[in-house]
């Protein structure tokens, strides 16, 4: 009897250790997801401000924000971004807006000179 009691205690300790490890792993994943989401939300905010400044004809500010947003060099990232969030967040669309701002800024500069 005593042997079986000790055996079940050891099994419970192993299970609780396994559960603690799983909880630790889940917590680490959640913290990682939190930081990744925070980073992504700041990028979306920069893009929204870029579109706003573009609409307000403040092209220099829009150019800076669009360049910040496009500062990721991963085809998988951009594919997933367009798939999940739509065309307004795509690399191509933002690159087109960036080019349009540069052209308009250059045009305004030459008209002023």
CORURQUI-V165272 format. One record per helix or strand of 2 or more residues. SS is the DSSP state (hx for helix, st for strand). FROM is the first residue (numbers start at 1). TO is the last residue. If there is no record, write none. Layout:
# CORURQUI-V165272
SS	FROM	TO
SS	FROM	TO
This chain:
# CORURQUI-V165272
hx	2	55
hx	59	69
hx	75	85
hx	87	89
hx	91	112
